[in-house]
Amino acid sequence: MSKKENEQLLHQGQIKKKAIILLSGENEHAKAFHALLYALDLNENGFEVKIYFDGEGTAWLKKLQEPNEKLRQYFDQAIEKGFIDTACNYCAHAFKSIEQAKSLNVKLSSEGIHIPVGEMAREGYEMMAV
């Protein structure tokens, strides 16, 4: 789809895409929990949803693999529904969660590059940072 076609569809209200960017760290359970809940709710209401991990939010990739992590069930639902998209490669290295991203099969952005917000916007995603 061309940029012009995408813009036309956006103006007509025909594209319903949401990108949730999880920036909150592993000590902010409520924010991460709500990011996952919002994704599930938006999907149930007909939106296309993608979840991205950036900044300190990449630490959740490690935290979610801990036994008894309460958010894991919601993360698993998001994986099953195909919501989990990309983690920032740079930040995953900085927060030592690169191996966990790989083991969870979460795509990583290109080396040294953060998540593609410009590309998301061009594709018609409305972004929500949590």
PyMOL commands that set and color helices and strands:
alter all, ss='L'
color gray80, all
select helices_A, chain A and resi 3-11+29-44+55-63+72-80+89-94+98-103+117-122
alter helices_A, ss='H'
color red, helices_A
select strands_A, chain A and resi 17-22+48-53+84-87+107-108+125-129
alter strands_A, ss='S'
color yellow, strands_A
deselect
rebuild
show_as cartoon
